[in-house]
């Protein structure tokens, strides 16, 4: 493509040669230098790059920001799951006597497990709901950072909600199982 210097305003234009080849690009560099020097010895061939290198350099910064964002998101998910585990563990330890009484009067281990899992599900649903509301408020500001995804992409929001719900239920499973395995006699003697 030929661009006359007079038509380009306030832009540094360097002579650029684009070459398509079916062989390894590095193997034709010397032949390209020789062909250019045959036409004009004063044209420098100082920067020879493949299209892969050019594209990689152009998306390097967004790729780094995305990797950083994913790292922090996974760290936040990990911290949230530890927090939920701690809250549910504390809830189970505070209600040990109640679970013992329930089991002593005939509640099954599954019923106690579902009771604790229901409490966790309630906490997780409140968190997901607040997160979706906050996401709706912030969506306008992050729209410029998204590529190929709309700010209100239903599939993405649904997948992330399901992922958060699964992580929350897995984090609460151990305290729920501990509550369900409690011996009623030991629980009644607790405290």
TORKOL-270564 format. One record per atom (N, C-alpha, C): x negated, y negated, z; residue in three letters. Coordinates in steps of 0.2 Angstrom, whole numbers, padded with zeros to 4 digits, always signed. Layout:
<rs>
XYZAla...
</rs>
This chain:
<rs>
-0004+0006+0000Unk+0000+0000+0000Unk-0005-0006+0000Unk-0003-0011-0004Unk-0007-0017-0005Unk-0003-0022-0002Unk-0006-0026+0003Unk-0003-0032+0007Unk-0008-0038+0005Unk-0006-0043+0002Unk-0010-0049+0001Unk-0011-0052+0007Unk-0017-0055+0009Unk-0018-0058+0015Unk-0014-0064+0016Unk-0012-0068+0011Unk-0009-0074+0011Unk-0002-0073+0014Unk+0001-0067+0013Unk+0008-0066+0015Unk+0009-0063+0022Unk+0003-0062+0025Unk+0003-0060+0032Unk+0001-0066+0037Unk+0006-0068+0041Unk+0005-0073+0045Unk+0003-0071+0052Unk-0003-0074+0055Unk-0005-0073+0062Unk-0007-0066+0063Unk-0008-0062+0059Unk-0010-0055+0060Unk-0017-0053+0057Unk-0021-0050+0061Unk-0027-0048+0058Unk-0026-0041+0054Unk-0028-0042+0048Unk-0027-0036+0043Unk-0033-0034+0041Unk-0034-0027+0042Unk-0040-0024+0040Unk-0039-0020+0034Unk-0043-0019+0030Unk-0042-0014+0024Unk-0041-0007+0027Unk-0036-0004+0025Unk-0035+0003+0028Unk-0034+0007+0022Unk-0037+0013+0022Unk-0036+0018+0017Unk-0032+0024+0021Unk-0027+0027+0018Unk-0024+0032+0020Unk-0024+0038+0015Unk-0027+0044+0017Unk-0028+0049+0013Unk-0025+0055+0016Unk-0021+0059+0011Unk-0018+0065+0013Unk-0022+0071+0010Unk-0023+0076+0014Unk-0027+0081+0012Unk-0025+0088+0015Unk-0026+0093+0011Unk-0024+0100+0013Unk-0029+0103+0017Unk-0035+0100+0017Unk-0040+0104+0021Unk-0041+0100+0028Unk-0046+0102+0032Unk-0048+0098+0038Unk-0050+0091+0037Unk-0047+0086+0040Unk-0048+0079+0038Unk-0055+0077+0039Unk-0059+0080+0044Unk-0066+0078+0046Unk-0070+0081+0040Unk-0068+0086+0036Unk-0073+0088+0031Unk-0073+0084+0025Unk-0068+0079+0024Unk-0068+0075+0018Unk-0070+0068+0020Unk-0072+0067+0026Unk-0075+0060+0028Unk-0081+0057+0024Unk-0085+0062+0023Unk-0091+0060+0019Unk-0090+0058+0012Unk-0085+0062+0009Unk-0083+0061+0002Unk-0079+0055+0002Unk-0075+0053+0007Unk-0071+0047+0007Unk-0076+0041+0007Unk-0081+0041+0011Unk-0086+0036+0012Unk-0090+0035+0006Unk-0092+0040+0002Unk-0095+0039-0004Unk-0091+0036-0009Unk-0084+0038-0010Unk-0080+0035-0015Unk-0079+0028-0013Unk-0078+0026-0007Unk-0077+0019-0006Unk-0083+0015-0007Unk-0089+0018-0006Unk-0095+0014-0007Unk-0097+0013-0015Unk-0094+0018-0019Unk-0095+0018-0026Unk-0091+0012-0029Unk-0085+0010-0025Unk-0081+0005-0028Unk-0084-0002-0025Unk-0085-0002-0019Unk-0088-0008-0016Unk-0092-0007-0010Unk-0099-0008-0010Unk-0103-0006-0005Unk-0102-0011+0002Unk-0099-0016+0001Unk-0098-0021+0006Unk-0092-0019+0011Unk-0088-0014+0009Unk-0082-0012+0013Unk-0085-0007+0018Unk-0084-0009+0024Unk-0086-0005+0030Unk-0081+0001+0031Unk-0084+0007+0033Unk-0080+0013+0034Unk-0081+0014+0042Unk-0079+0010+0046Unk-0081+0011+0053Unk-0077+0015+0057Unk-0070+0015+0055Unk-0066+0019+0060Unk-0062+0024+0056Unk-0064+0030+0056Unk-0060+0035+0053Unk-0056+0039+0058Unk-0050+0040+0057Unk-0046+0043+0062Unk-0040+0048+0058Unk-0039+0053+0061Unk-0033+0057+0058Unk-0027+0054+0061Unk-0021+0056+0057Unk-0015+0054+0059Unk-0013+0056+0066Unk-0015+0062+0068Unk-0014+0065+0074Unk-0017+0061+0080Unk-0023+0058+0079Unk-0026+0054+0084Unk-0022+0047+0084Unk-0020+0044+0079Unk-0017+0038+0079Unk-0010+0039+0082Unk-0006+0044+0081Unk+0000+0045+0084Unk-0001+0046+0092Unk-0006+0050+0093Unk-0007+0052+0100Unk-0009+0046+0104Unk-0013+0041+0101Unk-0015+0035+0105Unk-0009+0031+0106Unk-0004+0031+0101Unk+0002+0026+0101Unk+0007+0028+0106Unk+0007+0035+0108Unk+0012+0037+0113Unk+0008+0039+0119Unk+0002+0037+0120Unk-0002+0039+0126Unk+0001+0036+0132Unk+0002+0029+0132Unk+0005+0026+0138Unk+0012+0028+0140Unk+0017+0029+0135Unk+0023+0031+0137Unk+0023+0038+0140Unk+0018+0042+0137Unk+0018+0049+0139Unk+0015+0049+0146Unk+0010+0045+0148Unk+0008+0045+0155Unk+0013+0043+0160Unk+0017+0037+0158Unk+0022+0035+0162Unk+0027+0040+0163Unk+0029+0044+0158Unk+0034+0049+0159Unk+0031+0055+0164Unk+0025+0057+0163Unk+0022+0062+0167Unk+0022+0060+0174Unk+0020+0053+0175Unk+0020+0050+0182Unk+0027+0050+0185Unk+0032+0048+0181Unk+0039+0048+0183Unk+0042+0055+0185Unk+0040+0060+0181Unk+0042+0067+0182Unk+0038+0070+0189Unk+0032+0068+0190Unk+0029+0070+0196Unk+0032+0067+0202Unk+0034+0061+0202Unk+0037+0058+0208Unk+0044+0060+0209Unk+0047+0062+0203Unk+0054+0065+0204Unk+0054+0072+0207Unk+0049+0076+0205Unk+0048+0082+0208Unk+0046+0082+0215Unk+0042+0077+0217Unk+0040+0076+0224Unk+0046+0074+0228Unk+0050+0069+0225Unk+0056+0067+0229Unk+0061+0073+0230Unk+0062+0077+0225Unk+0066+0083+0226Unk+0063+0088+0231Unk+0057+0089+0231Unk+0054+0093+0237Unk+0055+0090+0243Unk+0054+0083+0244Unk+0055+0080+0251Unk+0062+0080+0253Unk+0067+0079+0248Unk+0074+0080+0249Unk+0076+0087+0252Unk+0073+0092+0248Unk+0075+0099+0251Unk+0072+0100+0258Unk+0066+0098+0259Unk+0064+0099+0266Unk+0068+0095+0271Unk+0070+0089+0269Unk+0075+0085+0274Unk+0081+0089+0275Unk+0084+0091+0270Unk+0090+0095+0270Unk+0089+0101+0275Unk+0084+0105+0273Unk+0082+0111+0277Unk+0082+0109+0285Unk+0078+0103+0286Unk+0077+0101+0293Unk+0084+0099+0296Unk+0088+0096+0292Unk+0095+0094+0295Unk+0099+0100+0296Unk+0099+0104+0292Unk+0103+0110+0293Unk+0100+0115+0298Unk+0094+0115+0299Unk+0091+0119+0304Unk+0093+0116+0311Unk+0093+0109+0312Unk+0095+0106+0318Unk+0102+0107+0319Unk+0106+0107+0314Unk+0113+0108+0315Unk+0115+0115+0318Unk+0111+0120+0315Unk+0112+0127+0317Unk+0109+0127+0324Unk+0104+0124+0326Unk+0101+0125+0333Unk+0106+0122+0338Unk+0109+0116+0336Unk+0114+0113+0340Unk+0121+0117+0341Unk+0122+0120+0336Unk+0129+0124+0336Unk+0128+0131+0337Unk+0123+0133+0340Unk+0121+0141+0341Unk+0127+0144+0346Unk+0129+0140+0351Unk+0134+0142+0355Unk+0140+0143+0352Unk+0142+0138+0348Unk+0148+0139+0344Unk+0149+0145+0339Unk+0143+0146+0336Unk+0143+0152+0331Unk+0143+0158+0335Unk+0140+0158+0341Unk+0141+0164+0345Unk+0148+0166+0348Unk+0151+0160+0349Unk+0158+0161+0351Unk+0163+0163+0345Unk+0161+0160+0340Unk+0165+0162+0334Unk+0164+0170+0332Unk+0158+0172+0333Unk+0157+0179+0331Unk+0159+0184+0337Unk+0159+0181+0343Unk+0162+0185+0348Unk+0169+0186+0348Unk+0173+0181+0345Unk+0180+0182+0344Unk+0182+0185+0337Unk+0177+0187+0334Unk+0179+0191+0328Unk+0177+0188+0321Unk+0174+0183+0321Unk+0171+0180+0314Unk+0166+0184+0312Unk+0166+0185+0305Unk+0160+0189+0302Unk+0154+0185+0301Unk+0149+0189+0300Unk+0143+0185+0298Unk+0143+0181+0292Unk+0147+0184+0287Unk+0148+0180+0281Unk+0152+0174+0282Unk+0157+0174+0287Unk+0161+0168+0288Unk+0157+0162+0291Unk+0152+0164+0296Unk+0147+0160+0299Unk+0143+0157+0293Unk+0140+0161+0289Unk+0136+0159+0283Unk+0139+0154+0279Unk+0146+0155+0277Unk+0149+0151+0273Unk+0151+0144+0277Unk+0152+0145+0283Unk+0153+0139+0287Unk+0147+0134+0286Unk+0141+0137+0288Unk+0135+0132+0287Unk+0134+0130+0280Unk+0135+0135+0275Unk+0134+0133+0268Unk+0139+0128+0266Unk+0145+0128+0269Unk+0150+0123+0267Unk+0148+0116+0270Unk+0145+0116+0276Unk+0142+0109+0278Unk+0137+0107+0274Unk+0132+0111+0272Unk+0127+0109+0267Unk+0130+0107+0261Unk+0135+0110+0258Unk+0138+0108+0252Unk+0141+0101+0252Unk+0144+0100+0258Unk+0147+0093+0259Unk+0142+0088+0259Unk+0136+0089+0262Unk+0130+0084+0262Unk+0128+0083+0255Unk+0127+0089+0252Unk+0124+0089+0245Unk+0129+0085+0240Unk+0135+0086+0241Unk+0140+0083+0236Unk+0140+0075+0238Unk+0140+0073+0244Unk+0140+0066+0246Unk+0133+0063+0243Unk+0128+0066+0243Unk+0121+0064+0240Unk+0122+0064+0233Unk+0125+0069+0229Unk+0125+0068+0222Unk+0130+0063+0220Unk+0135+0062+0224Unk+0140+0057+0222Unk+0137+0050+0223Unk+0133+0049+0228Unk+0130+0042+0229Unk+0124+0041+0224Unk+0121+0047+0222Unk+0116+0046+0217Unk+0119+0045+0210Unk+0125+0048+0208Unk+0128+0046+0202Unk+0130+0039+0202Unk+0133+0036+0207Unk+0135+0029+0208Unk+0129+0025+0207Unk+0123+0026+0210Unk+0117+0022+0210Unk+0115+0022+0203Unk+0115+0028+0200Unk+0113+0029+0193Unk+0117+0025+0188Unk+0123+0025+0189Unk+0128+0020+0185Unk+0126+0013+0185Unk+0124+0011+0191Unk+0122+0004+0193Unk+0116+0002+0189Unk+0111+0007+0190Unk+0104+0006+0187Unk+0103+0007+0180Unk+0108+0011+0177Unk+0108+0013+0170Unk+0106+0007+0165Unk+0109+0001+0166Unk+0108-0004+0162Unk+0101-0006+0162Unk+0098-0006+0167Unk+0091-0008+0168Unk+0086-0003+0165Unk+0088+0003+0165Unk+0083+0008+0163Unk+0084+0010+0155Unk+0089+0007+0152Unk+0091+0009+0145Unk+0085+0008+0141Unk+0081+0003+0142Unk+0075+0002+0137Unk+0070+0007+0138Unk+0070+0011+0144Unk+0065+0016+0145Unk+0066+0023+0142Unk+0073+0024+0140Unk+0075+0030+0138Unk+0074+0031+0131Unk+0072+0037+0128Unk+0071+0038+0121Unk+0075+0045+0120Unk+0080+0044+0115Unk+0084+0050+0113Unk+0089+0052+0118Unk+0090+0048+0123Unk+0095+0050+0128Unk+0099+0043+0130Unk+0105+0044+0130Unk+0109+0038+0132Unk+0109+0037+0140Unk+0110+0031+0142Unk+0110+0030+0149Unk+0115+0034+0153Unk+0121+0035+0150Unk+0126+0039+0153Unk+0127+0046+0149Unk+0122+0049+0148Unk+0122+0056+0145Unk+0125+0061+0149Unk+0131+0063+0148Unk+0135+0068+0152Unk+0131+0074+0153Unk+0128+0077+0148Unk+0125+0084+0149Unk+0119+0083+0154Unk+0115+0078+0153Unk+0109+0077+0158Unk+0112+0076+0165Unk+0117+0071+0166Unk+0119+0070+0172Unk+0122+0077+0175Unk+0126+0081+0171Unk+0128+0087+0174Unk+0123+0092+0176Unk+0118+0092+0171Unk+0112+0097+0173Unk+0108+0095+0179Unk+0107+0089+0180Unk+0104+0086+0186Unk+0108+0087+0192Unk+0114+0086+0192Unk+0119+0087+0197Unk+0119+0095+0199Unk+0119+0099+0194Unk+0119+0106+0196Unk+0112+0108+0199Unk+0107+0106+0196Unk+0100+0107+0199Unk+0099+0105+0206Unk+0102+0099+0208Unk+0102+0096+0214Unk+0106+0100+0219Unk+0112+0102+0217Unk+0116+0107+0221Unk+0113+0113+0222Unk+0110+0116+0217Unk+0106+0123+0218Unk+0100+0122+0223Unk+0096+0117+0223Unk+0091+0115+0227Unk+0093+0114+0234Unk+0099+0111+0235Unk+0102+0109+0241Unk+0104+0116+0245Unk+0108+0120+0241Unk+0110+0126+0244Unk+0105+0131+0245Unk+0099+0131+0241Unk+0093+0135+0243Unk+0090+0133+0249Unk+0090+0126+0250Unk+0086+0124+0256Unk+0091+0125+0262Unk+0097+0126+0261Unk+0101+0127+0267Unk+0102+0134+0269Unk+0100+0139+0264Unk+0101+0146+0265Unk+0098+0149+0271Unk+0092+0147+0272Unk+0088+0150+0278Unk+0091+0148+0284Unk+0093+0141+0286Unk+0097+0140+0292Unk+0103+0144+0292Unk+0107+0144+0287Unk+0113+0147+0287Unk+0113+0155+0288Unk+0108+0158+0285Unk+0106+0165+0287Unk+0104+0166+0294Unk+0100+0161+0297Unk+0099+0162+0304Unk+0105+0161+0308Unk+0109+0157+0306Unk+0116+0156+0310Unk+0120+0163+0310Unk+0120+0166+0304Unk+0124+0172+0303Unk+0121+0178+0306Unk+0114+0178+0307Unk+0111+0184+0311Unk+0111+0183+0318Unk+0113+0177+0321Unk+0113+0176+0328Unk+0117+0182+0332Unk+0114+0184+0337Unk+0118+0189+0341Unk+0123+0185+0346Unk+0129+0187+0346Unk+0134+0183+0350Unk+0132+0183+0357Unk+0129+0188+0360Unk+0127+0188+0367Unk+0122+0183+0369Unk+0117+0183+0364Unk+0111+0179+0365Unk+0113+0172+0364Unk+0118+0171+0359Unk+0120+0164+0358Unk+0124+0161+0364Unk+0128+0165+0367Unk+0132+0163+0373Unk+0128+0162+0379Unk+0122+0165+0379Unk+0117+0164+0384Unk+0113+0157+0383Unk+0113+0155+0377Unk+0109+0150+0374Unk+0111+0143+0378Unk+0106+0139+0380Unk+0107+0133+0384Unk+0107+0135+0391Unk
</rs>
